[in-house]
Amino acid sequence: MSKGPVAVSAEEAAKNKAFLDQMAASGKQRYIKRHSLQARLTHGITIIACILLCISGLFVFVPALAAAVGADTVFAIRMSHRVLGVVFVAVPLISAIMAPKGVKHVFKNLFDRWDSDDKKWMMLFFPYLFMAKWIHMPDQRELKSGQRFADGMLWFAGALMGVTGVILLLGTTVFDFGGGVYGVMLFLHDVGFLLIAVFGLAHIFLGAGIFQPYRGTAKLMFGDGMVSESDALYHWGHWAREEIASGKNIVEK
């Protein structure tokens, strides 16, 4: 194990060495199933809809961009924005109805307590991005402390965008809520967009594996949803050991 500000106990080092020796002797690689097919599809469809909504929304709500492309193009973009908005709201809701236990599990992870490892991980996060070879990060549970915060903000921003978007759509097609309500909903919609732009870009930046410690993590959501045991131990040590002990989601290749 590499040396760094966080010490690795002799017990942890022995467990990791024993695991690596065992895998080398067997000639097989074991994987842990981290994301189901339903979770990956929901994530993929929602994130594509979200990106297209952000792009189309700029032409719908920014007068300078609307003027640049012309009224006919803006009308087409506005209609596509509404269709994409329905997809953005409907797909997660349908997925949640199909797998309520999964939703409960997600929110349990998001609001899980922070322990000393979580606090140390957050303190070391930015140096770790650039000096991963010299810094050993403390073990993490299924969601890292920073990920719990960032994902929580994305859930909040997505819900805000979804609710305000539905109200804006109904207010321009079915009901007349008045200019005051429309203005407030539009402002909150803009706040949701700003939050998604900030935390969504950070999520994509790390999830795409741009920084060396996260290379290959994109396949967790855009691949088969499995992570090798060695990578799982490296990124989510506490969670990985629980999964290995239970043996339920272990696959050998």
Secondary structure by P-SEA (a helix, b strand, c coil): cccccccccaaaaaaaaaaaaaaaaacbbbbbbcccaaaaaaaaaaaaaaaaaaaaaaaaccaaaaaaacaaaaaaaaaaaaaaaaaaccaaaaaaaacaaaaaaaaaaaaccccaaaaaaaaaccccccccccccccccccccaaaaaaaaaaaaaaaaaaaaaaaaaaaaccccccaaaaaaaaaaaaaaaaaaaaaaaaaaaaaaccccccccccccccccccccaaaaaaccaaaaaaaaaaccccccc
